[in-house]
Amino acid sequence: MADATTMTTKGQVTVPREIRDRLGLKSGDKMAFTMLSDGTVVMRPKTRRLADLAGSLTRPGQPKVAVEDMNPFKKTTATRAKKRRVR
């Protein structure tokens, strides 16, 4: 995703719609810019909490994975609760 945008005389740029949508950006949101040593600029939403970004990295057709299924070596809370009820 490398959409080109033009800077206005006021130093304003338009963030491409796909990026705004995926980050959940709305008019008036604040952003933080960081320049890395290699010249790469990173833009992050400043007004968002981590919970607000849940699901922003999904792609169409990508299967959803439950948090419990992300670590196959860890027993899920549901499994533990079920075992407690059986005893």
PyMOL commands that set and color helices and strands:
alter all, ss='L'
color gray80, all
select helices_A, chain A and resi 17-23+50-53+67-69+77-86
alter helices_A, ss='H'
color red, helices_A
select strands_A, chain A and resi 31-35+41-45
alter strands_A, ss='S'
color yellow, strands_A
deselect
rebuild
show_as cartoon
